[in-house]
Amino acid sequence: MYRYFIAILIAALFLISCQEEKKETLDIGFIAGLTGKYSSLGRDIRDGFMLGFDEINYTINGTKINIIQNDDKQDPILAKKIINELIKKDVKLIVGNATSSMTRVTLNELRGKDDFLLASVTASASEFSKLDDNFIRIQVEHNEKRYGALKEYIKKHNIKKVFYIFDDNNINYTKGYFEFFQDILLHTGGEKFVGTDTIKNGYKKNIQKLKNADFDMILIVANSFDTANLIQHIRLENITKPILISGWANTNDFIEFGGNAIEGVLVSTGYYKYSKDKKYLDFVKKFKAKYNQEPSVFSLQGYEMAQILIKNLKKTTDISKLKDLILKEKTYEGLQGDIIFNKYGDVNREYFMLQIQNGKFEKIK
Protein backbone atom coordinates (compact mmCIF):
# COMPACT_ATOMS: atom_id res chain seq x y z
CA MET A 1 0.00 0.00 0.00
CA TYR A 2 2.82 2.36 0.95
CA ARG A 3 4.60 1.76 -2.40
CA TYR A 4 1.32 2.28 -4.23
CA PHE A 5 0.83 5.64 -2.45
CA ILE A 6 4.38 6.75 -3.28
CA ALA A 7 3.88 5.83 -6.95
CA ILE A 8 0.68 7.86 -7.13
CA LEU A 9 2.39 10.82 -5.43
CA ILE A 10 5.32 10.72 -7.86
CA ALA A 11 2.94 10.52 -10.82
CA ALA A 12 0.95 13.51 -9.49
CA LEU A 13 4.10 15.56 -8.97
CA PHE A 14 5.24 14.68 -12.50
CA LEU A 15 1.91 15.85 -13.96
CA ILE A 16 2.06 19.11 -12.00
CA SER A 17 5.62 19.65 -13.19
CA CYS A 18 4.60 19.10 -16.80
CA GLN A 19 1.74 21.54 -16.43
CA GLU A 20 4.07 24.14 -14.95
CA GLU A 21 6.53 23.67 -17.80
CA LYS A 22 3.80 24.02 -20.40
CA LYS A 23 3.74 27.65 -21.54
CA GLU A 24 0.73 29.50 -22.84
CA THR A 25 0.92 31.51 -26.04
CA LEU A 26 -0.68 34.93 -26.52
CA ASP A 27 -1.23 35.91 -30.13
CA ILE A 28 -1.06 39.60 -31.05
CA GLY A 29 -2.19 40.63 -34.51
CA PHE A 30 -0.22 43.34 -36.28
CA ILE A 31 -1.74 44.92 -39.38
CA ALA A 32 -0.35 47.73 -41.55
CA GLY A 33 0.62 48.52 -45.11
CA LEU A 34 3.97 46.74 -45.44
CA THR A 35 4.35 46.83 -49.24
CA GLY A 36 3.65 49.44 -51.90
CA LYS A 37 4.08 53.23 -51.75
CA TYR A 38 2.46 53.44 -48.29
CA SER A 39 4.80 50.85 -46.82
CA SER A 40 7.39 53.18 -45.31
CA LEU A 41 4.99 54.10 -42.53
CA GLY A 42 3.90 50.53 -41.82
CA ARG A 43 7.41 49.07 -41.82
CA ASP A 44 8.71 51.78 -39.50
CA ILE A 45 5.92 51.14 -37.00
CA ARG A 46 6.49 47.39 -37.18
CA ASP A 47 10.25 47.62 -36.64
CA GLY A 48 9.89 49.76 -33.52
CA PHE A 49 7.09 47.59 -32.19
CA MET A 50 8.99 44.34 -32.71
CA LEU A 51 12.09 45.76 -31.03
CA GLY A 52 10.07 46.23 -27.84
CA PHE A 53 9.18 42.54 -27.78
CA ASP A 54 12.68 41.48 -28.81
CA GLU A 55 13.92 42.97 -25.53
CA ILE A 56 11.75 40.60 -23.49
CA ASN A 57 12.41 37.63 -25.76
CA TYR A 58 8.72 37.53 -26.67
CA THR A 59 7.86 36.22 -23.20
CA ILE A 60 5.73 37.76 -20.43
CA ASN A 61 5.43 35.93 -17.10
CA GLY A 62 6.08 32.61 -18.84
CA THR A 63 3.59 33.31 -21.62
CA LYS A 64 5.06 33.25 -25.10
CA ILE A 65 4.09 36.20 -27.30
CA ASN A 66 3.41 35.41 -30.95
CA ILE A 67 3.07 38.46 -33.20
CA ILE A 68 1.15 37.73 -36.41
CA GLN A 69 2.15 40.21 -39.09
CA ASN A 70 -0.35 41.17 -41.80
CA ASP A 71 0.01 43.46 -44.82
CA ASP A 72 -3.21 45.35 -45.63
CA LYS A 73 -1.58 47.06 -48.66
CA GLN A 74 -3.79 50.12 -47.92
CA ASP A 75 -6.64 48.10 -49.45
CA PRO A 76 -9.94 48.22 -47.50
CA ILE A 77 -11.17 44.91 -48.92
CA LEU A 78 -7.96 43.15 -47.92
CA ALA A 79 -7.94 44.87 -44.52
CA LYS A 80 -11.47 43.64 -43.84
CA LYS A 81 -10.50 40.10 -44.83
CA ILE A 82 -7.46 40.15 -42.55
CA ILE A 83 -9.31 41.44 -39.53
CA ASN A 84 -12.03 38.82 -39.91
CA GLU A 85 -9.40 36.09 -40.13
CA LEU A 86 -7.90 37.38 -36.87
CA ILE A 87 -11.35 37.44 -35.27
CA LYS A 88 -11.95 33.85 -36.43
CA LYS A 89 -8.65 32.79 -34.85
CA ASP A 90 -9.69 34.60 -31.63
CA VAL A 91 -6.71 37.01 -31.77
CA LYS A 92 -8.15 39.54 -29.36
CA LEU A 93 -5.29 42.08 -29.23
CA ILE A 94 -4.61 43.81 -32.56
CA VAL A 95 -2.07 46.54 -33.24
CA GLY A 96 -2.86 48.66 -36.30
CA ASN A 97 -3.65 49.98 -38.77
CA ALA A 98 -1.04 52.44 -40.02
CA THR A 99 -3.52 54.87 -41.62
CA SER A 100 -6.79 56.27 -40.35
CA SER A 101 -8.78 54.95 -43.32
CA MET A 102 -7.66 51.37 -42.72
CA THR A 103 -8.16 51.82 -38.97
CA ARG A 104 -11.78 52.71 -39.68
CA VAL A 105 -12.21 49.43 -41.58
CA THR A 106 -10.87 47.43 -38.65
CA LEU A 107 -12.96 49.28 -36.07
CA ASN A 108 -16.10 48.64 -38.09
CA GLU A 109 -15.38 44.90 -38.01
CA LEU A 110 -14.67 44.99 -34.25
CA ARG A 111 -17.84 46.91 -33.37
CA GLY A 112 -19.67 45.14 -30.55
CA LYS A 113 -16.75 42.79 -29.83
CA ASP A 114 -15.84 44.28 -26.46
CA ASP A 115 -13.39 41.52 -25.56
CA PHE A 116 -11.14 42.62 -28.45
CA LEU A 117 -8.82 45.65 -28.38
CA LEU A 118 -7.40 47.64 -31.29
CA ALA A 119 -4.28 49.60 -30.34
CA SER A 120 -3.26 52.13 -32.98
CA VAL A 121 0.17 53.70 -33.21
CA THR A 122 -0.55 56.39 -35.81
CA ALA A 123 -4.27 56.83 -36.53
CA SER A 124 -5.12 60.47 -35.80
CA ALA A 125 -8.51 61.11 -37.41
CA SER A 126 -10.79 63.08 -35.08
CA GLU A 127 -13.73 60.77 -35.83
CA PHE A 128 -12.19 58.22 -33.43
CA SER A 129 -12.16 60.67 -30.51
CA LYS A 130 -14.29 60.68 -27.36
CA LEU A 131 -15.75 57.22 -27.94
CA ASP A 132 -16.20 54.60 -25.24
CA ASP A 133 -15.10 51.68 -27.39
CA ASN A 134 -12.46 48.97 -27.77
CA PHE A 135 -9.81 51.32 -29.19
CA ILE A 136 -6.76 53.18 -27.90
CA ARG A 137 -4.10 55.17 -29.74
CA ILE A 138 -0.88 57.02 -28.95
CA GLN A 139 -1.08 59.45 -31.89
CA VAL A 140 -2.45 62.89 -31.10
CA GLU A 141 -5.83 63.45 -32.73
CA HIS A 142 -6.50 66.14 -35.34
CA ASN A 143 -7.69 68.93 -33.12
CA GLU A 144 -6.85 72.63 -33.12
CA LYS A 145 -6.27 72.56 -29.36
CA ARG A 146 -3.62 69.82 -29.70
CA TYR A 147 -1.54 71.83 -32.19
CA GLY A 148 -0.73 74.97 -30.20
CA ALA A 149 2.76 75.37 -31.66
CA LEU A 150 1.42 75.16 -35.21
CA LYS A 151 -1.28 77.71 -34.42
CA GLU A 152 1.32 80.10 -32.98
CA TYR A 153 3.52 79.68 -36.06
CA ILE A 154 0.63 80.49 -38.42
CA LYS A 155 -0.23 83.55 -36.39
CA LYS A 156 3.36 84.77 -36.00
CA HIS A 157 4.12 84.48 -39.73
CA ASN A 158 0.81 86.02 -40.77
CA ILE A 159 -0.31 83.02 -42.82
CA LYS A 160 -3.77 83.89 -44.13
CA LYS A 161 -4.19 81.97 -47.38
CA VAL A 162 -3.35 78.29 -47.73
CA PHE A 163 -3.63 75.90 -50.68
CA TYR A 164 -4.36 72.31 -49.63
CA ILE A 165 -3.13 69.22 -51.55
CA PHE A 166 -4.03 65.81 -50.16
CA ASP A 167 -4.17 62.05 -50.75
CA ASP A 168 -7.79 60.88 -50.80
CA ASN A 169 -6.73 57.22 -50.47
CA ASN A 170 -6.53 58.03 -46.74
CA ILE A 171 -9.59 60.29 -46.68
CA ASN A 172 -10.36 59.80 -42.97
CA TYR A 173 -6.98 61.32 -42.17
CA THR A 174 -6.90 64.01 -44.84
CA LYS A 175 -10.48 65.13 -44.22
CA GLY A 176 -9.72 65.54 -40.52
CA TYR A 177 -6.59 67.51 -41.34
CA PHE A 178 -8.63 69.75 -43.64
CA GLU A 179 -11.14 70.54 -40.91
CA PHE A 180 -8.79 71.23 -38.02
CA PHE A 181 -6.29 73.23 -40.11
CA GLN A 182 -9.03 75.39 -41.59
CA ASP A 183 -10.22 76.06 -38.02
CA ILE A 184 -6.70 77.23 -37.16
CA LEU A 185 -6.68 79.59 -40.14
CA LEU A 186 -10.05 81.09 -39.25
CA HIS A 187 -9.15 81.48 -35.56
CA THR A 188 -5.89 83.28 -36.40
CA GLY A 189 -7.51 85.77 -38.77
CA GLY A 190 -7.00 83.85 -41.99
CA GLU A 191 -9.36 82.59 -44.68
CA LYS A 192 -10.83 79.25 -45.65
CA PHE A 193 -8.54 77.27 -47.98
CA VAL A 194 -8.07 79.28 -51.17
CA GLY A 195 -7.82 76.05 -53.16
CA THR A 196 -7.67 72.28 -52.82
CA ASP A 197 -6.54 69.43 -55.03
CA THR A 198 -5.89 65.72 -54.72
CA ILE A 199 -2.59 63.96 -55.40
CA LYS A 200 -4.28 61.47 -57.71
CA ASN A 201 -4.93 64.26 -60.24
CA GLY A 202 -1.18 64.23 -60.91
CA TYR A 203 1.64 66.64 -60.16
CA LYS A 204 1.13 68.56 -63.42
CA LYS A 205 -2.47 69.43 -62.58
CA ASN A 206 -1.57 70.13 -58.95
CA ILE A 207 1.02 72.67 -60.05
CA GLN A 208 -1.26 74.28 -62.62
CA LYS A 209 -3.81 74.92 -59.88
CA LEU A 210 -1.11 76.38 -57.67
CA LYS A 211 -0.05 78.75 -60.44
CA ASN A 212 -3.62 80.01 -60.76
CA ALA A 213 -4.04 80.64 -57.02
CA ASP A 214 -2.98 83.35 -54.58
CA PHE A 215 -1.66 81.86 -51.33
CA ASP A 216 0.84 82.30 -48.48
CA MET A 217 1.55 78.63 -47.86
CA ILE A 218 1.07 75.17 -49.39
CA LEU A 219 -0.15 72.37 -47.13
CA ILE A 220 0.54 68.83 -48.38
CA VAL A 221 -1.05 65.89 -46.57
CA ALA A 222 0.15 62.67 -48.20
CA ASN A 223 2.65 59.84 -47.79
CA SER A 224 6.39 60.55 -47.80
CA PHE A 225 6.98 59.46 -51.40
CA ASP A 226 4.23 61.57 -52.98
CA THR A 227 4.95 64.53 -50.73
CA ALA A 228 8.66 64.60 -51.57
CA ASN A 229 8.09 64.16 -55.30
CA LEU A 230 5.39 66.81 -55.47
CA ILE A 231 7.66 69.29 -53.68
CA GLN A 232 10.41 68.60 -56.20
CA HIS A 233 8.01 69.44 -59.04
CA ILE A 234 6.79 72.56 -57.22
CA ARG A 235 10.30 73.90 -56.74
CA LEU A 236 11.24 73.13 -60.36
CA GLU A 237 8.40 75.47 -61.34
CA ASN A 238 9.96 78.21 -59.16
CA ILE A 239 7.04 78.26 -56.72
CA THR A 240 8.87 79.40 -53.60
CA LYS A 241 6.11 79.88 -51.02
CA PRO A 242 6.50 78.02 -47.69
CA ILE A 243 5.40 74.36 -47.59
CA LEU A 244 3.99 72.57 -44.56
CA ILE A 245 3.74 68.78 -44.58
CA SER A 246 1.76 66.49 -42.28
CA GLY A 247 3.27 64.04 -39.82
CA TRP A 248 2.32 61.23 -42.22
CA ALA A 249 5.25 62.18 -44.47
CA ASN A 250 7.74 62.61 -41.63
CA THR A 251 9.78 59.48 -42.34
CA ASN A 252 13.45 58.93 -43.13
CA ASP A 253 12.43 58.27 -46.74
CA PHE A 254 11.10 61.82 -47.07
CA ILE A 255 14.60 63.29 -46.62
CA GLU A 256 16.05 60.73 -49.04
CA PHE A 257 13.37 61.24 -51.71
CA GLY A 258 13.22 65.02 -51.40
CA GLY A 259 16.88 65.98 -51.70
CA ASN A 260 17.65 69.70 -51.89
CA ALA A 261 14.11 70.56 -52.97
CA ILE A 262 12.67 70.05 -49.48
CA GLU A 263 14.97 72.58 -47.77
CA GLY A 264 12.83 74.86 -45.59
CA VAL A 265 9.84 72.48 -45.41
CA LEU A 266 7.91 72.60 -42.11
CA VAL A 267 6.19 69.95 -39.98
CA SER A 268 4.39 69.91 -36.62
CA THR A 269 5.39 66.91 -34.48
CA GLY A 270 5.99 65.63 -30.98
CA TYR A 271 9.39 64.08 -31.78
CA TYR A 272 12.83 65.58 -32.37
CA LYS A 273 15.50 63.40 -33.95
CA TYR A 274 18.35 65.16 -32.12
CA SER A 275 16.83 64.97 -28.64
CA LYS A 276 19.30 64.29 -25.82
CA ASP A 277 16.76 62.39 -23.70
CA LYS A 278 18.57 59.32 -22.34
CA LYS A 279 15.67 56.93 -22.97
CA TYR A 280 15.49 58.12 -26.55
CA LEU A 281 19.25 57.80 -27.11
CA ASP A 282 19.21 54.27 -25.66
CA PHE A 283 16.38 53.38 -28.05
CA VAL A 284 18.24 54.79 -31.05
CA LYS A 285 21.32 52.76 -30.14
CA LYS A 286 19.31 49.54 -29.88
CA PHE A 287 17.36 50.24 -33.06
CA LYS A 288 20.51 50.91 -35.10
CA ALA A 289 22.16 47.78 -33.72
CA LYS A 290 19.21 45.64 -34.83
CA TYR A 291 18.22 47.26 -38.14
CA ASN A 292 21.42 49.07 -39.19
CA GLN A 293 19.52 52.31 -39.83
CA GLU A 294 18.17 55.35 -38.01
CA PRO A 295 14.68 55.07 -36.52
CA SER A 296 11.90 57.33 -37.77
CA VAL A 297 9.22 59.06 -35.74
CA PHE A 298 6.95 56.09 -36.38
CA SER A 299 9.56 53.59 -35.20
CA LEU A 300 9.63 55.49 -31.90
CA GLN A 301 5.87 55.36 -31.62
CA GLY A 302 5.78 51.64 -32.43
CA TYR A 303 8.28 51.02 -29.65
CA GLU A 304 6.31 53.18 -27.22
CA MET A 305 3.15 51.20 -27.95
CA ALA A 306 5.05 47.96 -27.31
CA GLN A 307 6.24 49.28 -23.94
CA ILE A 308 2.73 50.31 -22.87
CA LEU A 309 1.25 46.95 -23.87
CA ILE A 310 4.05 44.92 -22.26
CA LYS A 311 3.73 46.81 -18.97
CA ASN A 312 0.02 46.06 -18.76
CA LEU A 313 0.15 42.51 -20.16
CA LYS A 314 2.36 41.72 -17.17
CA LYS A 315 -0.71 42.47 -15.05
CA THR A 316 -3.23 40.57 -17.16
CA THR A 317 -3.49 38.69 -20.43
CA ASP A 318 -7.27 39.08 -20.34
CA ILE A 319 -7.64 41.49 -23.27
CA SER A 320 -11.16 42.49 -22.19
CA LYS A 321 -9.54 44.16 -19.14
CA LEU A 322 -6.51 45.62 -20.90
CA LYS A 323 -7.90 49.01 -21.96
CA ASP A 324 -9.15 49.77 -18.45
CA LEU A 325 -5.75 48.88 -17.02
CA ILE A 326 -3.94 51.12 -19.50
CA LEU A 327 -6.23 54.06 -18.83
CA LYS A 328 -6.13 53.59 -15.06
CA GLU A 329 -2.42 54.49 -15.02
CA LYS A 330 -3.16 57.32 -17.48
CA THR A 331 0.38 58.75 -17.85
CA TYR A 332 3.27 56.86 -19.41
CA GLU A 333 6.84 58.00 -19.88
CA GLY A 334 7.53 58.09 -23.60
CA LEU A 335 10.88 58.33 -25.35
CA GLN A 336 10.41 62.08 -25.62
CA GLY A 337 7.97 63.33 -23.01
CA ASP A 338 4.88 61.89 -21.40
CA ILE A 339 2.04 60.10 -23.17
CA ILE A 340 -1.17 61.08 -21.38
CA PHE A 341 -4.38 59.14 -22.01
CA ASN A 342 -7.85 60.53 -21.40
CA LYS A 343 -10.80 58.39 -20.33
CA TYR A 344 -11.56 57.40 -23.93
CA GLY A 345 -8.08 56.18 -24.88
CA ASP A 346 -7.06 59.30 -26.84
CA VAL A 347 -3.79 61.00 -25.92
CA ASN A 348 -2.16 64.34 -25.42
CA ARG A 349 1.52 65.21 -25.69
CA GLU A 350 3.62 68.28 -26.42
CA TYR A 351 3.92 69.24 -30.09
CA PHE A 352 6.41 71.68 -31.64
CA MET A 353 7.51 72.93 -35.05
CA LEU A 354 10.42 71.56 -37.10
CA GLN A 355 11.95 72.87 -40.31
CA ILE A 356 14.40 71.24 -42.70
CA GLN A 357 17.70 73.09 -42.42
CA ASN A 358 20.75 71.75 -44.26
CA GLY A 359 18.98 68.46 -44.87
CA LYS A 360 17.87 67.93 -41.26
CA PHE A 361 14.66 68.63 -39.34
CA GLU A 362 15.57 71.21 -36.70
CA LYS A 363 13.43 72.83 -34.00
CA ILE A 364 12.24 76.34 -34.68
CA LYS A 365 10.53 78.90 -32.49
C-alpha positions as CSV (number, residue, x, y, z in Angstrom):
1,M,0.0,0.0,0.0
2,Y,2.8,2.4,1.0
3,R,4.6,1.8,-2.4
4,Y,1.3,2.3,-4.2
5,F,0.8,5.6,-2.4
6,I,4.4,6.7,-3.3
7,A,3.9,5.8,-6.9
8,I,0.7,7.9,-7.1
9,L,2.4,10.8,-5.4
10,I,5.3,10.7,-7.9
11,A,2.9,10.5,-10.8
12,A,0.9,13.5,-9.5
13,L,4.1,15.6,-9.0
14,F,5.2,14.7,-12.5
15,L,1.9,15.9,-14.0
16,I,2.1,19.1,-12.0
17,S,5.6,19.7,-13.2
18,C,4.6,19.1,-16.8
19,Q,1.7,21.5,-16.4
20,E,4.1,24.1,-15.0
21,E,6.5,23.7,-17.8
22,K,3.8,24.0,-20.4
23,K,3.7,27.6,-21.5
24,E,0.7,29.5,-22.8
25,T,0.9,31.5,-26.0
26,L,-0.7,34.9,-26.5
27,D,-1.2,35.9,-30.1
28,I,-1.1,39.6,-31.1
29,G,-2.2,40.6,-34.5
30,F,-0.2,43.3,-36.3
31,I,-1.7,44.9,-39.4
32,A,-0.3,47.7,-41.5
33,G,0.6,48.5,-45.1
34,L,4.0,46.7,-45.4
35,T,4.3,46.8,-49.2
36,G,3.7,49.4,-51.9
37,K,4.1,53.2,-51.8
38,Y,2.5,53.4,-48.3
39,S,4.8,50.8,-46.8
40,S,7.4,53.2,-45.3
41,L,5.0,54.1,-42.5
42,G,3.9,50.5,-41.8
43,R,7.4,49.1,-41.8
44,D,8.7,51.8,-39.5
45,I,5.9,51.1,-37.0
46,R,6.5,47.4,-37.2
47,D,10.2,47.6,-36.6
48,G,9.9,49.8,-33.5
49,F,7.1,47.6,-32.2
50,M,9.0,44.3,-32.7
51,L,12.1,45.8,-31.0
52,G,10.1,46.2,-27.8
53,F,9.2,42.5,-27.8
54,D,12.7,41.5,-28.8
55,E,13.9,43.0,-25.5
56,I,11.8,40.6,-23.5
57,N,12.4,37.6,-25.8
58,Y,8.7,37.5,-26.7
59,T,7.9,36.2,-23.2
60,I,5.7,37.8,-20.4
61,N,5.4,35.9,-17.1
62,G,6.1,32.6,-18.8
63,T,3.6,33.3,-21.6
64,K,5.1,33.3,-25.1
65,I,4.1,36.2,-27.3
66,N,3.4,35.4,-30.9
67,I,3.1,38.5,-33.2
68,I,1.1,37.7,-36.4
69,Q,2.1,40.2,-39.1
70,N,-0.4,41.2,-41.8
71,D,0.0,43.5,-44.8
72,D,-3.2,45.3,-45.6
73,K,-1.6,47.1,-48.7
74,Q,-3.8,50.1,-47.9
75,D,-6.6,48.1,-49.5
76,P,-9.9,48.2,-47.5
77,I,-11.2,44.9,-48.9
78,L,-8.0,43.1,-47.9
79,A,-7.9,44.9,-44.5
80,K,-11.5,43.6,-43.8
81,K,-10.5,40.1,-44.8
82,I,-7.5,40.1,-42.6
83,I,-9.3,41.4,-39.5
84,N,-12.0,38.8,-39.9
85,E,-9.4,36.1,-40.1
86,L,-7.9,37.4,-36.9
87,I,-11.3,37.4,-35.3
88,K,-12.0,33.9,-36.4
89,K,-8.6,32.8,-34.9
90,D,-9.7,34.6,-31.6
91,V,-6.7,37.0,-31.8
92,K,-8.1,39.5,-29.4
93,L,-5.3,42.1,-29.2
94,I,-4.6,43.8,-32.6
95,V,-2.1,46.5,-33.2
96,G,-2.9,48.7,-36.3
97,N,-3.6,50.0,-38.8
98,A,-1.0,52.4,-40.0
99,T,-3.5,54.9,-41.6
100,S,-6.8,56.3,-40.3
101,S,-8.8,55.0,-43.3
102,M,-7.7,51.4,-42.7
103,T,-8.2,51.8,-39.0
104,R,-11.8,52.7,-39.7
105,V,-12.2,49.4,-41.6
106,T,-10.9,47.4,-38.7
107,L,-13.0,49.3,-36.1
108,N,-16.1,48.6,-38.1
109,E,-15.4,44.9,-38.0
110,L,-14.7,45.0,-34.3
111,R,-17.8,46.9,-33.4
112,G,-19.7,45.1,-30.5
113,K,-16.7,42.8,-29.8
114,D,-15.8,44.3,-26.5
115,D,-13.4,41.5,-25.6
116,F,-11.1,42.6,-28.5
117,L,-8.8,45.6,-28.4
118,L,-7.4,47.6,-31.3
119,A,-4.3,49.6,-30.3
120,S,-3.3,52.1,-33.0
121,V,0.2,53.7,-33.2
122,T,-0.5,56.4,-35.8
123,A,-4.3,56.8,-36.5
124,S,-5.1,60.5,-35.8
125,A,-8.5,61.1,-37.4
126,S,-10.8,63.1,-35.1
127,E,-13.7,60.8,-35.8
128,F,-12.2,58.2,-33.4
129,S,-12.2,60.7,-30.5
130,K,-14.3,60.7,-27.4
131,L,-15.7,57.2,-27.9
132,D,-16.2,54.6,-25.2
133,D,-15.1,51.7,-27.4
134,N,-12.5,49.0,-27.8
135,F,-9.8,51.3,-29.2
136,I,-6.8,53.2,-27.9
137,R,-4.1,55.2,-29.7
138,I,-0.9,57.0,-28.9
139,Q,-1.1,59.4,-31.9
140,V,-2.5,62.9,-31.1
141,E,-5.8,63.4,-32.7
142,H,-6.5,66.1,-35.3
143,N,-7.7,68.9,-33.1
144,E,-6.9,72.6,-33.1
145,K,-6.3,72.6,-29.4
146,R,-3.6,69.8,-29.7
147,Y,-1.5,71.8,-32.2
148,G,-0.7,75.0,-30.2
149,A,2.8,75.4,-31.7
150,L,1.4,75.2,-35.2
151,K,-1.3,77.7,-34.4
152,E,1.3,80.1,-33.0
153,Y,3.5,79.7,-36.1
154,I,0.6,80.5,-38.4
155,K,-0.2,83.5,-36.4
156,K,3.4,84.8,-36.0
157,H,4.1,84.5,-39.7
158,N,0.8,86.0,-40.8
159,I,-0.3,83.0,-42.8
160,K,-3.8,83.9,-44.1
161,K,-4.2,82.0,-47.4
162,V,-3.3,78.3,-47.7
163,F,-3.6,75.9,-50.7
164,Y,-4.4,72.3,-49.6
165,I,-3.1,69.2,-51.6
166,F,-4.0,65.8,-50.2
167,D,-4.2,62.0,-50.7
168,D,-7.8,60.9,-50.8
169,N,-6.7,57.2,-50.5
170,N,-6.5,58.0,-46.7
171,I,-9.6,60.3,-46.7
172,N,-10.4,59.8,-43.0
173,Y,-7.0,61.3,-42.2
174,T,-6.9,64.0,-44.8
175,K,-10.5,65.1,-44.2
176,G,-9.7,65.5,-40.5
177,Y,-6.6,67.5,-41.3
178,F,-8.6,69.8,-43.6
179,E,-11.1,70.5,-40.9
180,F,-8.8,71.2,-38.0
181,F,-6.3,73.2,-40.1
182,Q,-9.0,75.4,-41.6
183,D,-10.2,76.1,-38.0
184,I,-6.7,77.2,-37.2
185,L,-6.7,79.6,-40.1
186,L,-10.0,81.1,-39.2
187,H,-9.2,81.5,-35.6
188,T,-5.9,83.3,-36.4
189,G,-7.5,85.8,-38.8
190,G,-7.0,83.8,-42.0
191,E,-9.4,82.6,-44.7
192,K,-10.8,79.3,-45.6
193,F,-8.5,77.3,-48.0
194,V,-8.1,79.3,-51.2
195,G,-7.8,76.1,-53.2
196,T,-7.7,72.3,-52.8
197,D,-6.5,69.4,-55.0
198,T,-5.9,65.7,-54.7
199,I,-2.6,64.0,-55.4
200,K,-4.3,61.5,-57.7
201,N,-4.9,64.3,-60.2
202,G,-1.2,64.2,-60.9
203,Y,1.6,66.6,-60.2
204,K,1.1,68.6,-63.4
205,K,-2.5,69.4,-62.6
206,N,-1.6,70.1,-58.9
207,I,1.0,72.7,-60.0
208,Q,-1.3,74.3,-62.6
209,K,-3.8,74.9,-59.9
210,L,-1.1,76.4,-57.7
211,K,0.0,78.8,-60.4
212,N,-3.6,80.0,-60.8
213,A,-4.0,80.6,-57.0
214,D,-3.0,83.3,-54.6
215,F,-1.7,81.9,-51.3
216,D,0.8,82.3,-48.5
217,M,1.6,78.6,-47.9
218,I,1.1,75.2,-49.4
219,L,-0.2,72.4,-47.1
220,I,0.5,68.8,-48.4
221,V,-1.1,65.9,-46.6
222,A,0.2,62.7,-48.2
223,N,2.7,59.8,-47.8
224,S,6.4,60.5,-47.8
225,F,7.0,59.5,-51.4
226,D,4.2,61.6,-53.0
227,T,5.0,64.5,-50.7
228,A,8.7,64.6,-51.6
229,N,8.1,64.2,-55.3
230,L,5.4,66.8,-55.5
231,I,7.7,69.3,-53.7
232,Q,10.4,68.6,-56.2
233,H,8.0,69.4,-59.0
234,I,6.8,72.6,-57.2
235,R,10.3,73.9,-56.7
236,L,11.2,73.1,-60.4
237,E,8.4,75.5,-61.3
238,N,10.0,78.2,-59.2
239,I,7.0,78.3,-56.7
240,T,8.9,79.4,-53.6
241,K,6.1,79.9,-51.0
242,P,6.5,78.0,-47.7
243,I,5.4,74.4,-47.6
244,L,4.0,72.6,-44.6
245,I,3.7,68.8,-44.6
246,S,1.8,66.5,-42.3
247,G,3.3,64.0,-39.8
248,W,2.3,61.2,-42.2
249,A,5.3,62.2,-44.5
250,N,7.7,62.6,-41.6
251,T,9.8,59.5,-42.3
252,N,13.5,58.9,-43.1
253,D,12.4,58.3,-46.7
254,F,11.1,61.8,-47.1
255,I,14.6,63.3,-46.6
256,E,16.1,60.7,-49.0
257,F,13.4,61.2,-51.7
258,G,13.2,65.0,-51.4
259,G,16.9,66.0,-51.7
260,N,17.7,69.7,-51.9
261,A,14.1,70.6,-53.0
262,I,12.7,70.1,-49.5
263,E,15.0,72.6,-47.8
264,G,12.8,74.9,-45.6
265,V,9.8,72.5,-45.4
266,L,7.9,72.6,-42.1
267,V,6.2,70.0,-40.0
268,S,4.4,69.9,-36.6
269,T,5.4,66.9,-34.5
270,G,6.0,65.6,-31.0
271,Y,9.4,64.1,-31.8
272,Y,12.8,65.6,-32.4
273,K,15.5,63.4,-34.0
274,Y,18.3,65.2,-32.1
275,S,16.8,65.0,-28.6
276,K,19.3,64.3,-25.8
277,D,16.8,62.4,-23.7
278,K,18.6,59.3,-22.3
279,K,15.7,56.9,-23.0
280,Y,15.5,58.1,-26.5
281,L,19.2,57.8,-27.1
282,D,19.2,54.3,-25.7
283,F,16.4,53.4,-28.1
284,V,18.2,54.8,-31.0
285,K,21.3,52.8,-30.1
286,K,19.3,49.5,-29.9
287,F,17.4,50.2,-33.1
288,K,20.5,50.9,-35.1
289,A,22.2,47.8,-33.7
290,K,19.2,45.6,-34.8
291,Y,18.2,47.3,-38.1
292,N,21.4,49.1,-39.2
293,Q,19.5,52.3,-39.8
294,E,18.2,55.4,-38.0
295,P,14.7,55.1,-36.5
296,S,11.9,57.3,-37.8
297,V,9.2,59.1,-35.7
298,F,7.0,56.1,-36.4
299,S,9.6,53.6,-35.2
300,L,9.6,55.5,-31.9
301,Q,5.9,55.4,-31.6
302,G,5.8,51.6,-32.4
303,Y,8.3,51.0,-29.7
304,E,6.3,53.2,-27.2
305,M,3.2,51.2,-28.0
306,A,5.1,48.0,-27.3
307,Q,6.2,49.3,-23.9
308,I,2.7,50.3,-22.9
309,L,1.3,46.9,-23.9
310,I,4.0,44.9,-22.3
311,K,3.7,46.8,-19.0
312,N,0.0,46.1,-18.8
313,L,0.1,42.5,-20.2
314,K,2.4,41.7,-17.2
315,K,-0.7,42.5,-15.0
316,T,-3.2,40.6,-17.2
317,T,-3.5,38.7,-20.4
318,D,-7.3,39.1,-20.3
319,I,-7.6,41.5,-23.3
320,S,-11.2,42.5,-22.2
321,K,-9.5,44.2,-19.1
322,L,-6.5,45.6,-20.9
323,K,-7.9,49.0,-22.0
324,D,-9.2,49.8,-18.4
325,L,-5.8,48.9,-17.0
326,I,-3.9,51.1,-19.5
327,L,-6.2,54.1,-18.8
328,K,-6.1,53.6,-15.1
329,E,-2.4,54.5,-15.0
330,K,-3.2,57.3,-17.5
331,T,0.4,58.8,-17.8
332,Y,3.3,56.9,-19.4
333,E,6.8,58.0,-19.9
334,G,7.5,58.1,-23.6
335,L,10.9,58.3,-25.3
336,Q,10.4,62.1,-25.6
337,G,8.0,63.3,-23.0
338,D,4.9,61.9,-21.4
339,I,2.0,60.1,-23.2
340,I,-1.2,61.1,-21.4
341,F,-4.4,59.1,-22.0
342,N,-7.8,60.5,-21.4
343,K,-10.8,58.4,-20.3
344,Y,-11.6,57.4,-23.9
345,G,-8.1,56.2,-24.9
346,D,-7.1,59.3,-26.8
347,V,-3.8,61.0,-25.9
348,N,-2.2,64.3,-25.4
349,R,1.5,65.2,-25.7
350,E,3.6,68.3,-26.4
351,Y,3.9,69.2,-30.1
352,F,6.4,71.7,-31.6
353,M,7.5,72.9,-35.1
354,L,10.4,71.6,-37.1
355,Q,12.0,72.9,-40.3
356,I,14.4,71.2,-42.7
357,Q,17.7,73.1,-42.4
358,N,20.8,71.7,-44.3
359,G,19.0,68.5,-44.9
360,K,17.9,67.9,-41.3
361,F,14.7,68.6,-39.3
362,E,15.6,71.2,-36.7
363,K,13.4,72.8,-34.0
364,I,12.2,76.3,-34.7
365,K,10.5,78.9,-32.5
